[in-house]
Amino acid sequence: MKISNSEVSTFLKCERRHYYAHGLNLAPNHYGMSLTRGIIGHEALEAYYNVLFVQQPEKQARDAAQEVILKYVRQGGDVPMLSSLSVLLNEYFDDVASKDDFVIIAVERVMTMPLGEDIDFAMRFDLLVEMKSGPYAGEIVLIDHKFVYNFWTPDNLMLNMQAPKYIATLRASEIPVKRMMINQLRWREVKSNPERFRREYITPVAAEIKQVLTEQYVASVRIKEKMQDLTEYGATALRTMDNMTCQNCSFVMLCRVELIGQDPTLLIQTEFKPNDYGYNNESDDPNGA
């Protein structure tokens, strides 16, 4: 059984949300604006770095990224959002990416690590590079793209559970990674602070890595037990039901319909589709939150 960081996070936030997403295998037909922006932005950066990976001209890489944006425009996507995302990406290429001095090792690769009892930790990372200059010259660094409303605070960095797990997985495959770069692209414009891009590093210590892997395993065992009987899981999966948890949840209406005792069949048929969380194509954290 393959379980990702985001699946554990979903389970710990709200069992009911996890049941809908991973028990019933549902995904909404349409995501909210923030998540949509993150998904498209990640796809555009993947296209950009894939072109550079095969050592084609940077202009061609930019064109590949913008073609992703145009694809969603042709599909009827939100034009103002896509236009602002296009501008943000071009600024990123001008101000940040064009100055990078690293060799790309891999782009968007799925990896797994056994944790025990037929449970694997599964992840898909954004970018793996070898730095050629700067304070980490000669090191292999994992890069994770984040499309953010606000830049991460020191607490956000300190409490990030993704970095230790990803670094441990790479080390298990004998890739000597010490740190993860959080590559932030702020889509919100702030007149008092024009900064749009920020890169910060997370360097977990050994004790931290051990603890987060232990907690990943414990949560994964609980998930495995729940998933063995979906009927029982559906009857017992608890709702968190607070504003912080529910405000961006794709399953709010479905949760409400069931909560008041109505039949959710029609809602599921019209508003949801089978999810694509398989690890051949899944981004662990598609909106970069």
N, C-alpha and C positions, 0 to 999 in steps of 0.2 A: 504494500500500500504506500503510495507516494503522497506526502503531505507537505505543503509549503508553509513558509512563514506567514503569508497572508491568510491562508486557511486557518491556521492556529489563531491568528489575530481576530478573525471573524468569529470563531468559536468562542473565544474568551470575551468578546464584546457582547455577543447575543447568540445564544443557542438557536433561537428561532431563525435568525438570519442564516446561520450555518446550515440548518435543516433545509431551508428553501434552496440555497445556492448549491449545496453539495449532496444533500440527501435526495431532494427532488430533482437536482441537476437543472435548475432554472437560471436563466439570465433574462433581464428585461429586453424588450425589443428596442428600446431607446434609453440611453443613459443621460444623466444630467449634464449640464454644460461643462462643469469642472472636470468630470471624469472623461467626457468626450475630448476635451482639449488635451488632456494628458495622454490619452490613447493615440490621438493623431500626432501629437508632438513627438512621442516616443517612436512612432512609425517613421516620421520624417528624419529624426536623428539616426535611426537604424539605417535608412537608405543612404544618408550622407556618409556615415562612417564605413558602410560596406563598400562604397565606391573608393574611398581613400584606402581601405584595406587591400584592394587589388591594385593599388598604386596608379589610379587614374587621376586626371587633373582635378584640382579643387573646384573649378568651375562646373565640371560634370557632377561632382558631388552635390553642389548647391542645386543644380537643376533637378537632380534626383529627389532631393528633399522637397523642392517646390512642386514637383509632379505629384507627390503624395497629397499636398494641400489641394491641388487642382482636381485630383480624383474625387475628393470629398465634396468639392464645389459642384462638380458634375453630378454627383449623387444626390444633390439637393441639401447639402449641409448648411449650417448657419453661416451666411456669408460674412457678416461683421466679425464674428469670432474667428473664422478662418483667415480673414484678411489681417486681423491683428496678430494672429499666430504667425502668419507669413512674415510680417514685419519684424516680430520678435526674433524669429529664426535668422533672418538676414542680419540683424544687429549682432546676434550671437556669433555668426560666422565671421563678420567683420571684426568684432571687438575681442573675441575670445578664441574661437576655434582656429582662426588663421594664424595665431601666434603659438599654437601648441607645438611642443617639441617632444614627441613620443612616437614609438613604433606600435602600431596596433597589432595585438596578438589574436584577439577574437572579438566578434560582435554578436550580441544576442545569442548566447549559447545556453542550452539546458544542461544542468548537471545534477547528479544525485549523490547522496551519501547515506550508507546504511546506519540506522540508529539501533536496530534490534527488534526482535519479535516480528519479522516481516514488515517493518516500517522503515521507509526511506525518507530522508529530508530531500525535497525537490526544490530547485530554484532555476530561474533564468536570469542571467546577469545582462547588463546593458553593454558594457565595454571593458575589455581588459587590455592594458597597455604596458609597455616598458618605457619608463621615463628616461629621457636622454639628457636633461639638464635640470637645474633647480635643486632644492634641498633633498629630493628623493631620487636623484639621478642614479641610474643603474637598477632601481627597484621595479618590480612588477606591481602595478597598482590597479585595483578594481574601481571602476567609475560607474556611479549610479545617477541617472538623470532624474531631476525632480522639477516639474512645472508647478510653481508655488504662487500662492496669493501673497504671503509674507515669507521672508527669509527665515530659516530655522533659527531658533534660539539656542544658546548653549545647552539648555536642558533637553531640547529636541535631539541634539547630537549625542549627548551623554546617555540618553535613555533609548537610543535606537537599537532594536533587537535584530534588525536585518543584517547589519554589517558583521557582527561576530559569527552568525550562522553561515553567511556567504563565504567569509574568509576561511572558516573551518572546512567548508566543503571543498574549496580550492586546494587547501593544504592537504586534504585527504587524497587528492589526485596529484600530489607532489608538485603543486604550483606554489612557490614560496611567497605568498602575499602577506604583507604586514598591515595594510591599511586600505580603507575605502575612501575615495573622493566623492563627496556629495556635490554634484554639479547642478546648481540651482539656476533656473531661468524664471524670473518673476514676471508673470504676465500682467500683473496690476501696475498701472502707471501711477507714480506718486510725485507730484510736482515738487515737494520739498526734498525729495531724495531720488534723483534720476537713476540711481544704481539699478541695473536690471539683472546682473549676473554675479554670482558669488560661488566660489569653490572652497569647501572646507573639508577637513580630513577627520575620519574616525579611526583610531588606532586602539582596538580592544586589547586588554591584557589577558593572560592565560586563564586567570580565575574567572573573568567575565565570560570568556568563550565557553568554558566548562559549564558554568551555571546556566547560560541561555540554552545550550544544547540539552542539558538535563530537563529544563522546563519545556523545551520543544518536544522532547520524548514523552514526558508525563502527559502533556496535553494531547499528543498524538495517540497515546494509548487510550485516553478517554474518548477521543473521536472514533477510533476504531471500534470500541465497544458500542458506542451509540449507533454506528452505521451498520452493525450486524443485523439489526431488526428495525427497518425503517418505519413500520407501523407503530411500534413502541416509541421510536424516536419522535415521530410526529405527534404522538399523544402526550409526550412529556417534555418536549423542547421548550425551555423557558424564554419568555420575552423580557428584555431589559427595560424597554419602555421609558426612556428619558430623552430629553431634547437633544443632548449631545450625540447619543447613539443613533437616534431615529431620523435626524434632520436630513441626512444624505443617503439614507437607506433606500435601495431600489424596491424593497419589498414592503413598504409601509402600507400600501393599500391592501395587498394580499393579507398581511398580518391583521389589519383591521377587520377585513371581511370575515376571516376565521374567528377573530376574537368575539364578534357579535353573533356568531352562530350561523352565518350564511354559507351557502355552497360556493366554493371558490373556483369551480370547474371552468365556467365561462371566462372569468378573469384570467385564469392561467392560459386558456386557449388563445385569447386575443391579445394579451399584453406581454407574454413571455415566450421564450424559445429555449431549446436545449443549450446549456452553457458550453463554452469551449475552453474549459479549464484543464484540458489534457496537457501534459508536459511536453508534447511535441510542438505546441504553438502558444503556450501560455506565457504571458508576462506576469511575474509574481505580483507586481504592484502597478497596474496599467495606468493609473492616473498619477503615479509618482508622489502619492501622498506620504 
